[in-house]
Each structure stands twice: as structure tokens, then as C-alpha cells.
Amino acid sequence: MNKFGDLIRNTREEKEMLLRHIAAELDVDTALVSKIERGEKTAKREHVLALAQLFKINPEELIALWLADQVAHLVESEPQAEKAIRIALKNIIGE
């Protein structure tokens, strides 16, 4: 499950940009960008915002997708993941 990385890769390919172009914009190496696209590494928040600007993607939507991937990765192997997420959501929205 790597919706964020998939979106970044697909957008980069649609815009015909190479990994090295993205890496230069983020001031990181190409290997890191590749690992982010494959879901092997998590992007930093500052990189997510830079990617949103570079690709002209709504930053709030991209941050939400990035956070969702992190949450999913954290609980994916837990049998009570769905219940935990419901409880967390109630805590966040104040119910």
C-alpha cells in the first residue's frame, strides 16, 4: 500500500520528468526519490510540500495522502487496526 509514492511516480512520468530532476528540486539523491516512489522510504513533510508545488497538486490533499500511507503502514499488520483507527478518528474530531 503506497498511494503517495504511486501518485508521485505517475505524476512525474506524466510530466516526463526524470528522477534526477525531482531529486535536484528536493536537494536529495535519486535513490531516495526512487525509494519514496516504491514506498521503501517515507518522504519528509517539507519534501511533500515541495512536490505539491512542483507538480501543482493541492498541498492539503497530498499531505493527507502522505499521512494516510504512514498510518496504514503503522497498523497494517495489527488485527485490531480498523477499530484502532475508528477510535483515533473519534479522538481527533472530538467525539
N, C-alpha and C positions, 0 to 999 in steps of 0.2 A: 504494500500500500504506500504509494508515493505520488499523490496527486500534485503536490507542489513541484517536485522535480520533473514530472511528466509535462506539466504546463510550461515550465521554463524551457525544457528541451524543444517541445513543439513550437513554442513562440519563437525561439532562437532559429529553428530550422525554417519556419515560415518567413522570417525576415532575412533568411540566407546569411546569418551571422555565424562565424566560426567560434569555437570555444575560446580561442586566444583573444578574440575581440571582447567577449564578455569578461574574461579574466582581467584584461587590461582595464576595463571600466571599473571593476571591483577592486583592483590592485591586489589580486591573488594569482596563484598559478593555475594553469589549465587543468591540472589533475584535480584540484579542489572543485572546480566548476563541474567537471565530469562526475565526480563523486556525489555532488549535490543533486545533479540531474538523475543519477541512478538510485538516490536515496541512501547512499552509504555514509554520507555526512550531512549534518544539518547546517543550513546557512545561518549566518548571524543576522539579527534584525536589521542592522544597517545595510547589509547586502540585499535583503528582501526589499527594502525601501529604494535602494539604488536600481534594482531590477525593475521595480514598478515604474520608476521614472524612465528608465531606458526603453522599456517595452510599451510604455504608455498604457499600463494596466492600473486600475483603481487600487491604490495602496492599501486601503482598508480591506478590500476583497483578498488581495494577495497575502496580507498579514493573517487574515482569518484562515486561509487555506494552509499556510505555513504552520500556524498554531494547531490546527486540526490534525495535521500529519504528526506533529510531536505528541499530542495527546493519544492518538491512535497507536503510535509506536510504544508509548509508555504502558498501555493497558492491553495490547493485543493478545497477549498470552494468558491473561487473567480470566478465569471462569466467570467472575462477577463484574466484568468490565462494563457491561451495559448498565447494570444497577449503579455502579460507582459513578458513571458519567451522569446519570439522572440526578443522583444526589449532589454532585458537584454543580450541575446546572442550577438546581434549586438554590444552592448556596450563593452562586454568582448573581442570580437575579433577585435574591432576597425573599424567597417564598418560605 
